[in-house]
Amino acid sequence: MTSTVHPVAGFLFDCDGVLVDSLEAAAVAWDAWAETHAPGYDFRTQVEHGVRAADTVAQLVSPDSFAGAFAALEAAEIAGADATLAIPGSIDLTTSIPDASFAVVTSGTRPLAEARLLAAGHRVPAALVTAESVTKGKPDAEPYRRGAELLGLDPADCVALEDAPAGVEAARAAGVGFIIGVGDHLEGAIVDAHVLDLRALSYEGGRLTIVDAL
C-alpha cells in the first residue's frame, strides 16, 4: 500500500461521476427525451461528459425549439433523480470536510444537482456552482474560478476532483493547484492523481491522504 499526503485549503468537487453515480438515471432520461426531440441521439455513446446539458441540447435542436426541448429534458432528469447513488467513499470524505472548505462545481442545473445530491445521501453545500451560475460552462475556467471565489480561496490552494476531460481542462485553466481524476471516463486527460472512487481518499486536519492511486 502506498500513500501520499497533500495540504489542502479547499475542495472543489464535480458532482456527477465524482460524488454521485447518475449515469444510468441520466441515460434513461436522455434516451426518452431523444425519441421526441433528437431522434438518433444515443446518450451512452455520444454524450460529452462534463459539459452543460444546455450546451449539448443547443447542438441537437433548432434555436426555436431549444427552450421547450431543454425544459423537457430537465424535467425528465429531475424525475429520475431518485435512482442516483453515492459514489463509494464520497459521503465519508465529504462529511469529514468543514462546510467552509467544501464546494460543488457542476455542469448541472441547481434543481438537478440538489435532487441528485440529496437522493444519494449528500448534503447540499452552501458553495454550489451550477449551470446557471456562470456565463460559460466547462471546459471554460469560469466554473472553477467561481467555486474557489465562493470559498474565499485562491484556486491554487484548492484541489479539484473531476471525472471528465472537460472538467479537468476547466480546472487547469482556472489554476487549481491539484487535480484528482476519478473513475474511468477521463479519456487520457492529464491529472495529478487518479483514483477509481473516493474510498482512496481521506481528509483530516487540512491534509488529504491518497492511498493506492492508479
N, C-alpha and C positions, 0 to 999 in steps of 0.2 A: 504494500500500500504506500503510495506517495501522496504528499500533500504540499500545498503552497498557501501562504498567508499573505493577505493584502490589506493595507489600511484603506478604509472606505468612509467617506463623509456622507454620501447619499447614494441611494439605489434608484435606478430608472428602469422599471420593468415594462417590457411589452406585455400585452395581455394574452391574446390567443396564441397558443403554442408554447408559451412560457409559463404563465400562471394557470391557464385553463386549456383543456382539450375540448375544443368546439368544432373540430374538423368534420365529424360526421353530421352533427347538427346543422352546420353551415351547408354541407353538401346537399342534404335533403331539401333545405330551403331554397338554395340556388337552383337545383335541378327542377323543382316545381315551378319556380319563377321563370326559368328559361323556356319552359314549354309554351308560355304565353308571350313573353317579351323578347326572347333571344333564342329562337329555335336553332339547335345545332351546337349551342354552347354547353360544354361539359366542364363542370367545376373541378372535378378531380384531376383532370389532365390539362386544363387550360388556365386555371386561376394563377395569378401572380400573388404569391403570399406577401403579406406585409403592407400592401397599399390600401388606400381607402376604397371602400366598395363603390362610393360615388364616382371615383375616377375610373373604375372598371366599367360601371354601368354606362358612363358617358361615351365609352368606346363601342358599346354594343347596341345602343338605341339612338334614334334620331333626337336632335335637340328638343323638338316639340313634344316628344314622348318621355323625356327624361324625368320630369317631376313625378308623374304617375308611376313610372316604372320603378324609380328608386323608392318611393313610398311603399309600393307593394313588396319589394324585397325586404325593406326594413321591418315591415310588419311580420313577414314570414320568419325572419331570423329571430325576432323577439319572441314570437310564438313558440319557436323551437328551442329557446334558451334553456329550458328545464333539463334538456339532455346533456348539458355541459358538465364536464367532470374536472376536478382539480388535477393538475399535473403532479405526479408523485414528488413529494418533498416540498411543494410550493407553500402549503399552509404553515408547515413547521418553520420554514425560512421567513416568511413574511411576518408571522406573529412574533418573531424574535427581533424585528427591526422597529425602532421607535417611529411613530407617525411622522415626526418632523423630518425623518431621513428617507421616506418611502413615497415614491411617485409611480403612477402607472401612465405610460405613454403609448396609446393605442391608436390604430387607424380606424377603429370602430366608432360609431356614434356614442354619445353619453348614455342614452337609454339602453342600447345593446350592451355596452361594456358593463354597466351596472347590473343588468339582468344576468349576464354570464358570470360575473364575479360572485354575485350572491348565490346563484344556483350551485356554484362549485364550492361554496362554503367560505369564500374570502370576504374580508371587509372591503368596503369601498373607501379608498384613501381620500383625504382632503385634496391632495395634489393629484389631479386626474386630467391628463391632456387627451382630448378626443378629436375626432374628425372636425367638429365644429369649432375647436379652439384655435385652429391655425388656418392661414390662408393657403398654405401649401403642405401637402402630406408627405410622408416618407416616399421616396428616398431623400427629400429635402431635409436640411438641418433644422428647420424651424420647430418641429415637434420636440426634439430632444433639448434644444436650447430653452424652449418654454418649460419643459419639465424641470430642468436644473434651476431656472429662474423661480419657479414656484417653491422650490426648496431653499431658496436663498443661497445657492451654491454656484461655484464655477463648474462648468461641465467637466473640466479636467480633474476635479476632485470626486467625480462620480463613477460608478460602474453601471453599464447598461447591459441588460440581458435580452437577447434577441434570438429569434428562430428563423429569420428570413433575410435574404440578401438586401432587400430594400431597407430594412430596419438597420442592418449593420452599416450600410452606406450612410444612412441618416445620422447615426451615432458618430461615425467617423467625421462627417462633415461638421457636426456640432462641436467637435473637440473633446468628446467624452474620453476620460483618461484610461478606462479599461473596459473591454467589451467581451462578454461571455456569450458564446453561441450555445443554443440549447436545441437538442433534437437532431433530426436528420433531413431538414429542408434548407440547409444553408447553401447548398449548391456551389461549394467552393469559396464562399465569402471568407475573407481573412479576419479571424478573431484572435483575441489574446489568450483565450482558453475555450475549450469545447467540452460540454458535458451532455450526457444523454437526457437527464432530467435534473430536478433540483435537489434530489437526495444527495448529490455530490457536494452540496454547499451548506455551510453553516456560518452563523454570524454571532459574535459576542464581543462586546466592549470596543466597538469601532473597527473590528478586524474580521475580514471574510476569509474563511478557510475553504479551499477547494481540494477535494480528495479524488484521486484517480481520474483526472481529466483524460479525455480521449486523445 
